[in-house]
Amino acid sequence: MPPPDSSARARGLHHVTLITRRVQANVDFYAGFLGLHLVKQTAGYEDAEQLHLFYGDAAGAPGTLITFLVWEDGAPGRVGLGQIAEIALSVPAEEIGTWLIRALAAGLRTEGPMREFGLPVLRLKDPDGITVKLVGAGGPVRLHSVTLLTDMPEETAAACYRLGCTPGPQEGAVRRVWSGDQALDLRDARGFVPGIPGTGTIDHVALWVADGAALQSAGDALRAAGVAFTPPKDRHYFTSLYLREPGGVLFELATDGPGMCVDEPPQSLGRRLMIPPREGSRAADLRLMLPQFTLPGEERFPMRSLSFTHRFHRPDDPDGRVILHLHGTGGNEADLMPLAHRLNPRATLLGVRGRSTEEGVSRWFRRLDMARFDQDDIRSEAEAFADFVAEATAGYGLDRTRLTWLGYSNGANFIGALMALHPALVQRAVLLRAMPALEDLPEVDLSSAEVLLITGAQDPYARFAPPLEAWLRDQNAQVEAHQIDTGHGLSQMDLTLAKDWLEARG
């Protein structure tokens, strides 16, 4: 049933939001191959440490927008029930053959051309494996339709009608409903597997309503029908609310404005990273933590495909120094970017993610209990990491003699283990809240190594720091050790001590 107030009817598709695990490949496909405009890049409004990209026409108009949440190297999902399986773009019908030739030349996976609902269709796969259909419906490139997988086709259709959609034709197992002149294709997928969120999946579809009053009317109609939905959320470029239809697909209702030009002039849309106003105090840190990319045609610094997930940040005026940083338990490759940048704003930063996991969080090696670790795993990961460092320094052209290691907690413990197992690898290290990870620390030559150890006096692990310090000194490392008035977490004193220590070494 449509909402009783016709002003609340959706005008069409506002945008579709997908999830990618490779930002550069994503930009190359959507801005490069498809030729869409990148009209906005922003830190996320739900999670500011997540990059959000918007593609569309030159003005970023509703109805043209495809947006991506960037989960760099995130876990793949699975397309299934309760998800959107495909997105479709309108292109001139006479250009379908040209698109096929271009896709084949680019080495893209294709299917078709074929005909669906009387129109020529070419299917492509984007770098995450998401199906993008090109539909010969004429006119400028814009969103044409999305395909929903549902095992409740009647209920899903009724939910669409409640949002102002109107019935369309049926072809096989697919029932089309219209929102304005754009479509939602409801595929009867009873018996199919449920979807799993993750990279390579489509998160939600947004329908376009005129303004805040229309959004309020739509909310009133949903409430009267007993449909649960979120309170309106200010997304800076539009206001929206969210609901799930009975089959599980997430819908958004989004307003026309204020639009993509509210904080950037039309001629420079998407050229710089925007930070949500409430995150203004973290703007500098977020610009470091969010993944970098280049647009087609711009000078490119290629990311290397290496054995450890990593984040590379090159400042505008690098001084040749490099800070290689390793996170603590539950962290990721971007966690220590702000701290490393504060230690030396001109240093090139290389953040790396541990490959071991515990209850879904990243670590550098497996833990048996709070103070005992899997010794074989430490040795295996240390060997792999030594290879990674050789590959990374060669691949990125880094000077290993100007390399500082920065580790926190589990990452600091791993650096200590690397010094024991590969003594020539680490020459300068800042170890924050470190303890020995190896049960049997060997005798090695660390006479060329300089180490700063900072321990928290209230840290429950502080009692394990002195044996590490003693071992380092016994191996002739130059050690400066501090115990500061804090716990396991980091403090301003860590920054002050580490910065002074590094500056004293030039």
C-alpha positions in Angstrom: 0.0 0.0 0.0 1.4 3.5 -0.8 1.6 6.0 2.0 -1.6 8.0 2.3 0.3 11.3 1.8 1.4 11.3 -1.8 4.1 13.9 -1.0 5.8 11.1 0.9 6.2 8.9 -2.2 9.7 8.2 -3.2 10.8 9.9 -6.5 13.1 7.1 -7.5 16.4 5.7 -6.4 18.5 8.2 -4.4 21.7 6.0 -4.1 22.9 2.5 -3.6 25.7 1.7 -1.0 28.2 -1.1 -1.5 31.3 -2.3 0.4 34.7 -2.6 -1.2 38.0 -4.0 0.1 40.4 -2.3 -2.3 39.9 1.4 -2.6 42.3 2.0 -5.5 40.9 -0.8 -7.6 37.4 0.5 -6.9 38.3 4.0 -8.0 40.0 2.6 -11.2 36.8 0.8 -12.1 34.0 3.3 -11.2 35.8 6.5 -12.0 38.2 5.0 -14.6 36.4 2.3 -16.6 32.8 3.4 -16.1 33.7 7.1 -16.2 31.6 8.1 -13.2 32.5 11.3 -11.3 33.9 10.9 -7.8 31.8 13.6 -6.2 32.5 13.1 -2.6 35.1 11.4 -0.4 34.4 11.6 3.3 35.2 10.0 6.6 32.1 8.0 7.5 29.2 9.5 9.4 28.7 6.2 11.4 32.4 5.3 11.7 34.8 8.2 11.0 37.7 5.7 10.6 35.9 4.3 7.5 36.3 6.0 4.1 33.1 6.6 2.2 33.2 7.4 -1.5 30.3 8.8 -3.7 30.2 8.4 -7.5 27.6 9.9 -9.7 27.1 12.6 -12.4 29.1 15.8 -12.3 26.7 17.4 -9.8 26.2 14.4 -7.6 22.5 14.4 -8.2 20.2 11.9 -6.5 19.4 9.0 -8.8 22.9 8.9 -10.1 24.8 8.1 -6.9 26.7 4.8 -6.2 28.5 5.0 -2.8 31.1 2.7 -1.3 32.1 2.0 2.3 35.8 1.2 2.2 36.7 -1.8 4.3 40.3 -2.0 3.2 41.4 -5.6 3.1 38.1 -6.4 5.0 36.6 -9.9 5.1 34.5 -10.8 2.1 30.8 -11.3 2.5 28.4 -13.6 0.7 25.6 -12.5 -1.6 22.3 -14.2 -0.6 18.8 -13.8 0.7 18.1 -10.4 2.3 20.6 -8.6 0.2 20.8 -6.7 -3.1 22.4 -8.9 -5.7 23.0 -6.5 -8.6 23.0 -2.8 -9.5 22.2 -1.6 -13.0 23.1 1.6 -14.8 21.3 3.1 -17.8 23.3 3.6 -21.0 22.3 4.3 -24.6 21.2 1.1 -26.2 23.4 1.6 -29.2 26.5 1.7 -26.9 26.1 -1.8 -25.4 28.4 -3.3 -28.0 31.0 -0.7 -27.4 30.9 -1.4 -23.7 31.3 -5.1 -24.4 34.4 -4.4 -26.5 35.9 -2.1 -23.8 35.1 -4.7 -21.1 36.8 -7.5 -23.0 39.8 -5.3 -23.7 40.1 -4.5 -20.0 39.9 -8.2 -19.0 36.7 -7.8 -17.1 34.3 -10.8 -16.6 31.2 -10.3 -18.7 27.9 -12.0 -19.4 25.7 -11.1 -22.3 24.5 -9.1 -24.0 21.1 -10.5 -23.4 17.6 -9.0 -23.1 15.7 -8.4 -19.9 12.3 -6.7 -19.7 12.7 -6.0 -23.4 16.1 -4.1 -23.1 19.6 -5.1 -23.9 21.7 -5.9 -20.8 25.4 -6.5 -20.3 26.7 -7.8 -17.0 30.1 -7.0 -15.7 31.9 -7.8 -12.5 33.6 -5.1 -10.5 36.9 -5.7 -8.7 35.1 -7.0 -5.6 33.0 -9.4 -7.7 29.8 -7.3 -7.5 27.5 -7.6 -10.6 27.1 -4.3 -12.4 24.5 -4.4 -15.2 24.6 -1.9 -18.1 21.0 -1.6 -19.4 20.4 -0.1 -22.8 17.6 2.2 -21.6 18.9 5.4 -23.2 19.8 8.8 -21.7 22.7 9.8 -19.6 24.4 7.2 -17.3 22.4 6.9 -14.1 21.0 4.3 -11.8 18.5 2.2 -13.6 17.6 -0.5 -11.1 18.7 -2.9 -8.3 17.9 -6.5 -7.9 16.8 -7.8 -4.5 16.9 -11.5 -3.4 13.9 -12.4 -1.3 12.3 -15.5 -0.1 9.2 -13.5 0.8 8.3 -11.9 -2.6 4.7 -10.9 -1.7 5.7 -9.3 1.5 8.8 -7.6 -0.1 6.5 -6.2 -2.8 4.0 -4.9 -0.3 6.8 -3.2 1.6 7.9 -1.5 -1.6 4.3 -0.3 -2.3 4.2 1.1 1.2 7.2 3.2 0.3 5.4 4.6 -2.7 6.5 2.1 -5.4 4.1 1.0 -8.1 3.7 -2.5 -9.7 5.5 -3.3 -12.9 5.9 -6.3 -15.2 7.1 -9.8 -14.2 9.6 -11.8 -16.1 10.3 -15.3 -14.9 11.1 -15.2 -11.2 11.6 -11.4 -11.2 8.9 -9.0 -10.3 9.6 -5.4 -11.2 8.3 -2.5 -9.1 8.8 1.1 -10.1 10.0 4.0 -8.0 9.6 7.0 -10.2 11.2 5.9 -13.5 13.7 3.6 -11.8 13.1 0.0 -10.8 13.5 -2.5 -8.0 13.6 -6.0 -9.3 12.4 -8.5 -6.7 13.9 -11.9 -7.5 12.0 -14.9 -5.9 15.1 -16.7 -4.4 13.3 -19.1 -2.1 15.8 -21.9 -1.1 18.8 -19.8 -1.7 21.5 -19.2 1.0 21.2 -16.2 3.4 23.5 -13.3 2.7 26.5 -12.5 4.9 27.6 -8.9 5.2 31.1 -8.0 4.1 33.2 -6.7 1.2 31.9 -7.6 -2.2 28.2 -7.1 -1.1 25.7 -4.3 -1.4 24.7 -2.8 1.9 21.5 -1.0 1.1 19.4 0.9 -1.4 18.1 4.5 -0.7 14.9 5.8 -2.1 14.7 9.5 -2.9 12.1 11.8 -1.1 11.8 15.5 -1.7 12.7 17.0 1.7 12.4 16.9 5.4 8.7 17.3 5.4 8.3 14.3 3.0 10.6 12.3 5.1 8.5 13.1 8.2 5.3 12.1 6.3 6.9 8.8 5.2 7.9 8.1 8.8 4.4 8.9 10.0 3.0 6.4 7.5 5.4 3.7 8.5 4.6 4.2 12.1 0.9 4.0 11.4 1.5 0.7 9.6 3.6 -0.7 12.5 6.9 -0.7 10.6 10.0 -0.2 12.7 12.5 2.4 11.4 15.4 4.5 12.7 15.1 8.1 13.8 16.1 10.6 11.1 19.9 10.8 10.7 21.7 13.9 9.5 24.2 12.8 6.8 25.2 16.4 6.1 24.4 16.0 2.4 20.9 14.6 3.0 18.8 13.5 5.9 17.6 9.9 6.0 15.9 7.1 7.9 16.4 3.3 7.7 14.2 0.3 7.8 14.3 -3.4 6.8 11.7 -4.9 4.5 10.3 -8.4 5.6 12.8 -10.2 3.5 15.7 -8.5 5.2 16.9 -6.0 2.7 18.0 -2.7 4.2 16.2 0.4 2.8 17.0 4.0 3.3 14.8 7.0 2.6 17.0 10.0 1.8 16.1 13.7 1.1 17.0 15.7 -2.0 19.2 18.2 -0.2 21.2 20.0 0.8 23.3 18.0 -1.7 26.9 17.4 -2.5 27.8 21.0 -3.1 27.0 22.1 0.5 30.7 22.0 1.4 32.5 22.0 -1.9 32.0 24.1 -5.1 30.6 22.1 -8.1 33.9 22.4 -10.1 36.0 20.6 -7.4 33.6 18.0 -6.1 35.3 15.0 -4.7 38.8 16.4 -4.9 39.6 16.4 -1.1 38.7 14.3 1.9 35.8 15.8 3.9 35.5 15.3 7.6 32.1 15.2 9.4 31.7 18.5 11.4 31.4 16.5 14.7 34.9 15.0 14.0 36.6 18.3 13.5 39.0 17.8 16.4 40.2 14.5 14.8 40.5 15.8 11.3 44.3 15.6 11.1 44.4 12.1 12.5 41.6 10.9 10.2 43.4 12.2 7.1 46.3 10.0 8.1 44.3 6.9 9.0 42.0 6.7 6.0 43.5 4.9 2.9 45.0 7.0 0.2 44.2 6.6 -3.5 44.7 8.5 -6.8 42.2 9.3 -9.5 42.7 8.1 -13.1 45.2 10.2 -14.8 46.9 11.5 -11.6 50.5 10.6 -10.7 50.4 7.3 -8.9 52.4 5.8 -6.1 51.6 2.1 -6.5 50.7 0.0 -3.5 52.6 -3.2 -3.4 50.8 -6.6 -3.0 52.7 -8.0 0.0 52.2 -10.8 2.5 50.9 -8.6 5.3 48.1 -6.1 5.0 49.6 -2.7 5.3 48.9 1.0 5.0 51.5 3.3 3.4 51.4 7.1 4.0 53.7 9.4 2.2 53.7 13.0 3.5 53.9 16.0 1.2 57.5 16.7 2.1 59.2 13.4 3.2 62.6 13.7 4.9 63.6 10.1 4.1 62.9 8.8 7.6 60.5 5.9 7.9 58.4 4.8 10.9 57.2 1.1 10.7 54.5 0.7 13.3 52.8 -2.4 14.7 49.5 -2.2 16.5 48.3 -3.8 19.8 45.7 -6.5 20.2 42.5 -5.7 18.4 44.1 -2.9 16.4 44.9 -2.5 12.7 47.4 -1.0 10.4 46.1 2.6 10.8 45.9 2.7 14.6 49.3 4.2 15.3 49.4 6.5 12.3 48.5 9.6 14.3 51.1 8.8 17.0 53.8 8.1 14.4 53.0 11.3 12.5 53.3 13.3 15.7 56.7 11.7 16.4 57.9 13.0 13.0 55.5 14.8 10.7 57.8 14.4 7.8 58.4 10.6 8.2 57.0 8.1 5.7 54.7 5.8 7.6 54.2 2.1 7.1 51.6 0.5 9.3 51.1 -3.3 9.2 48.3 -5.6 10.4 49.0 -8.8 12.3 47.9 -12.0 10.6 46.9 -13.9 13.7 43.4 -13.5 15.1 41.8 -14.1 18.5 38.0 -13.9 18.8 37.9 -12.0 15.6 40.5 -9.4 16.5 44.0 -9.0 15.0 47.1 -10.0 16.8 50.7 -10.8 15.9 50.8 -14.3 17.2 48.5 -16.6 19.1 48.0 -16.3 22.8 47.7 -19.4 25.1 46.8 -17.3 28.2 47.4 -13.8 29.4 51.1 -14.2 29.6 51.9 -17.3 27.5 52.2 -17.4 23.8 52.4 -19.9 21.0 56.1 -20.2 20.4 55.9 -21.9 17.1 53.5 -19.2 15.8 55.9 -16.5 17.0 58.8 -18.0 15.1 56.7 -18.6 11.9 55.3 -15.1 11.9 58.7 -13.6 12.6 60.2 -15.4 9.6 57.3 -14.2 7.4 57.6 -10.6 8.7 61.3 -10.5 8.1 60.6 -11.4 4.4 57.8 -8.7 4.4 60.3 -6.0 5.6 62.7 -6.9 2.8 59.9 -6.8 0.2 58.4 -3.6 1.5 61.7 -1.7 1.8 62.7 -2.7 -1.7 59.2 -2.2 -3.2 58.7 1.2 -1.7 62.3 2.3 -2.0 62.8 2.8 1.7 66.1 3.4 3.4 66.4 0.7 6.1 69.2 2.7 7.8 66.6 5.4 8.5 63.9 3.0 9.8 62.4 3.3 13.3 60.2 0.6 14.6 57.2 1.6 16.8 55.2 -1.0 18.6 52.5 -1.0 21.2 51.5 -3.9 23.5 51.3 -7.0 21.3 53.0 -5.2 18.5 55.9 -4.2 20.8 56.1 -7.8 22.1 56.5 -8.9 18.5 59.3 -6.4 17.8 61.1 -7.8 20.8 60.7 -11.3 19.4 62.0 -10.1 16.0 65.1 -8.7 17.7 65.8 -12.1 19.2 65.1 -14.2 16.1 66.4 -11.7 13.5 68.9 -9.6 15.4 70.1 -7.6 12.4 66.5 -6.5 11.4 65.7 -3.9 14.1 68.2 -1.1 14.7 66.0 1.5 16.4 62.8 0.7 18.2 60.3 2.5 20.5 58.5 -0.2 22.5 55.4 0.8 24.4 54.1 -1.6 27.1 56.3 -4.4 26.0 57.0 -7.8 27.5 59.0 -10.9 26.4 57.0 -13.1 24.0 59.6 -15.8 23.7 60.0 -18.2 26.6 63.7 -18.8 25.8 65.5 -15.6 24.8 68.7 -16.4 22.9 72.1 -14.8 23.1 72.4 -12.5 20.1 74.4 -9.4 19.1 72.3 -6.3 19.5 75.2 -3.9 19.9 74.0 -1.8 17.0 70.4 -1.5 18.3 68.9 1.4 20.2 65.7 0.8 22.1 63.3 3.1 24.1 61.1 1.1 26.6 58.2 2.9 28.2 56.1 1.0 30.8 53.0 2.1 32.7 53.3 1.9 36.4 49.7 0.8 36.8 49.9 -1.6 33.9 49.0 -5.1 35.0 51.7 -6.3 32.6 54.4 -4.0 34.0 56.0 -6.7 36.0 57.0 -8.5 32.8 58.9 -5.5 31.4 62.1 -5.7 33.5 63.1 -9.2 32.1 62.9 -7.8 28.6 64.9 -4.7 29.5 67.6 -7.0 31.2 67.8 -9.2 28.2 68.2 -6.3 25.8 71.0 -4.9 28.0 72.7 -8.3 28.2 72.7 -8.4 24.4 74.5 -5.0 24.4 71.6 -3.0 23.0 71.6 0.7 24.0 68.4 0.9 26.2 66.6 3.8 27.7 63.8 2.7 29.9 61.0 4.8 31.6 58.2 3.9 33.9 55.4 6.5 33.8 52.3 7.1 35.8 49.7 5.5 33.7 48.2 2.1 32.9 48.3 -0.1 29.8 46.9 2.7 27.5 49.0 5.3 25.9 49.4 8.8 27.2 50.8 12.2 26.3 54.0 11.3 28.2 54.6 8.4 25.8 54.5 10.9 22.9 56.8 13.4 24.8 59.4 10.8 25.7 59.4 9.1 22.4 59.6 12.3 20.4 62.5 13.6 22.5 64.3 10.3 22.2 64.0 10.3 18.4 65.0 13.9 18.0 68.1 13.3 20.1 69.1 10.7 17.5 68.6 12.9 14.5 
